[in-house]
Every structure is written in C-alpha cells, then in structure tokens.
Amino acid sequence: MNRTDDVSPLNDQPGPTENTDPSATGDAPFVAKLVEPAAVDGAAASLAVETAVRTGSPFRVDPTDLETPSEPVKKLTLSGEAAYGEYGPFLYTAMGASSAAVVVLVFAALGTWWFPAGGALVAVLGTVLSIIGLFSRRRFRYAAIGTLPLHMVLFVLSYARSLV
C-alpha cells in the first residue's frame, strides 16, 4: 500500500524549533534585535572583546616568522619591445592603423587600376592610417613609414587617371 499522505511535508508535525501556533507570528516581518556585547554577561563580553575575528581561508596556516627581504627585488627589464600590457589605448590604435594601412594598400592599388576615383579615396584613407601608424612602436612604425609614400604615390596616380 502506497500512502503519500503521511510523507507529504504539508502533513508533517512541527519540529522542536518550529512554532506550533501559526497565528502567533502573523504577517509581520521578523526583525532581528542587535545586542551590544556589554549588555551580555561578563564572561561572554570579555570573550567577544579578546578574540579577533579571523578573515580569509579557514585552511590557511599562519607563517611562523615573517622576515623582510634585506635586498630589494630586481625588476625584470625586457630587451627590445615592451610587453603588450604596457601599451596604452592610443598605441594599440596606432598599431592597428599601421596594420590596416598595409591591407588598404592592396585595395588602393586595385582601385587605381580599376576605378581611379575610388582608388584616390582609398589611398587617402591609407595615408591617414599610415600617419596614425607613425605613433606606434618599432615594426609597426616601420610598416607605416613604408606604406605612407606608397599610398601617396597611389593617390597621385589615381587622381591623375581620374582627371583624364
């Protein structure tokens, strides 16, 4: 015989910590009352004052002796380019502009041959990207220095072809 009525949580008897009279609590919210340690008996108040509350992991073991290093730690210096984390947002923008100038160079060359007016506009875009790329570091700056005159030459060629 399978009787679920006895197992239902609605039919359970209240436990020792539960209130047997639901009308005693009513609909009012429960409000906690804060008690000062001095208002408690003397033993509990002295215990609350003496022990500090430990924060952090309960599994942490406190070191037995803490010694300050006698020699300052040497900072690692990088040779060549700095790490990418040291660049600011404008330097990342300059690096991206320099890379984009290399890609736009292909479209400017195709535009000069196929559609000169569009090639002139793309060459101007590449010139602006190359100028922004001049503010980047090392290899990106070299790429910007290399693409800047190429974009200028493609602009002049496109402009001359579009006039004819």
C-alpha positions in Angstrom: 0.0 0.0 0.0 1.5 3.3 -1.1 0.3 6.2 1.0 1.9 9.5 0.2 -0.3 11.4 2.7 1.9 10.6 5.6 5.1 11.6 3.7 3.8 14.9 2.5 5.6 18.0 4.0 2.2 19.6 4.5 1.2 16.9 7.0 4.4 16.9 9.0 4.2 17.8 12.6 6.2 20.9 13.6 9.7 20.2 14.9 11.2 21.4 18.2 12.3 24.7 16.7 9.2 25.5 14.7 6.3 27.4 16.1 3.2 25.2 16.7 0.9 28.2 16.6 1.0 29.9 13.1 -1.2 32.8 14.3 1.5 33.8 16.9 3.8 35.1 14.1 1.1 36.7 11.9 2.1 38.5 8.8 4.5 40.9 10.4 8.1 40.5 9.2 10.7 39.1 11.5 13.1 41.8 12.8 16.4 40.9 14.5 17.4 42.7 17.6 21.1 43.7 17.9 22.6 43.3 21.3 25.8 45.0 22.5 28.5 42.8 24.0 28.4 44.8 27.2 24.8 44.0 27.7 25.6 40.3 27.9 27.1 38.7 31.0 30.7 39.4 31.8 32.2 36.2 30.5 30.7 36.5 27.1 31.6 40.2 26.9 35.2 39.5 27.7 35.4 36.7 25.2 33.9 39.0 22.5 36.5 41.7 23.2 39.6 39.4 23.5 39.3 37.3 20.4 39.6 38.8 17.0 37.5 37.5 14.1 39.7 35.7 11.6 39.1 36.6 8.0 40.2 34.6 4.9 40.5 30.9 4.4 39.9 28.7 7.4 42.6 26.3 6.0 45.4 28.9 5.8 48.3 28.3 8.1 49.9 31.4 9.5 53.7 31.6 8.8 55.9 31.2 11.9 58.3 34.0 11.2 58.0 36.9 8.8 61.2 38.4 7.6 61.5 41.4 5.4 63.9 40.9 2.4 67.2 42.6 3.0 67.7 43.3 -0.7 65.0 44.9 -2.9 63.7 42.6 -5.6 65.1 43.5 -9.0 62.6 44.4 -11.6 62.7 42.4 -14.8 63.6 44.5 -17.8 62.6 43.5 -21.3 65.0 43.8 -24.2 63.6 45.2 -27.4 59.9 45.9 -27.4 57.9 46.4 -24.2 55.3 43.9 -23.3 51.9 44.4 -24.8 50.4 45.2 -21.4 52.5 48.4 -21.2 50.8 50.0 -24.2 48.1 52.5 -23.8 44.9 52.6 -25.9 46.4 55.1 -28.4 49.4 52.9 -29.0 47.0 49.9 -29.7 45.1 52.2 -32.1 48.4 53.2 -33.8 49.4 49.5 -34.1 46.0 48.7 -35.7 46.2 51.6 -38.0 49.6 50.6 -39.2 48.4 47.1 -39.9 45.3 48.4 -41.7 47.4 50.6 -43.9 49.2 47.5 -45.2 45.9 45.8 -46.0 44.4 49.0 -47.5 47.4 49.3 -49.8 46.2 46.3 -51.8 42.7 47.9 -52.3 44.3 51.3 -53.2 46.4 49.6 -55.9 43.4 47.8 -57.3 41.3 50.9 -57.1 44.0 52.9 -59.1 43.8 50.3 -61.8 40.1 49.6 -61.9 38.3 52.7 -60.6 40.6 55.7 -60.3 38.2 58.0 -58.3 37.6 55.2 -55.7 41.3 54.4 -55.7 42.1 58.0 -54.8 39.7 57.9 -51.8 41.1 54.6 -50.6 44.7 56.0 -51.0 43.7 59.0 -48.8 42.4 56.5 -46.2 45.6 54.6 -46.4 47.6 57.8 -46.0 45.7 58.8 -42.9 46.1 55.3 -41.4 49.8 55.4 -42.1 50.2 58.8 -40.4 48.4 57.4 -37.3 50.6 54.3 -37.5 53.7 56.5 -37.2 52.9 56.8 -33.5 53.3 53.1 -32.9 56.4 51.2 -31.8 59.1 49.5 -33.8 58.0 47.2 -36.5 54.5 48.8 -36.8 56.2 52.2 -37.2 58.5 50.7 -39.9 55.4 49.4 -41.8 53.8 52.8 -41.5 56.9 54.5 -42.8 57.0 52.1 -45.8 53.3 52.4 -46.7 53.0 56.2 -46.4 54.9 57.0 -49.6 53.2 54.2 -51.4 49.8 55.5 -50.5 50.8 59.0 -51.6 52.1 57.8 -54.9 48.9 55.7 -55.5 46.8 58.8 -54.6 48.6 60.9 -57.2 48.3 58.2 -59.8 44.6 57.7 -59.1 43.9 61.4 -59.1 45.7 61.8 -62.4 43.9 58.9 -64.0 40.5 60.2 -62.8 41.0 63.6 -64.5 41.7 62.0 -67.9 
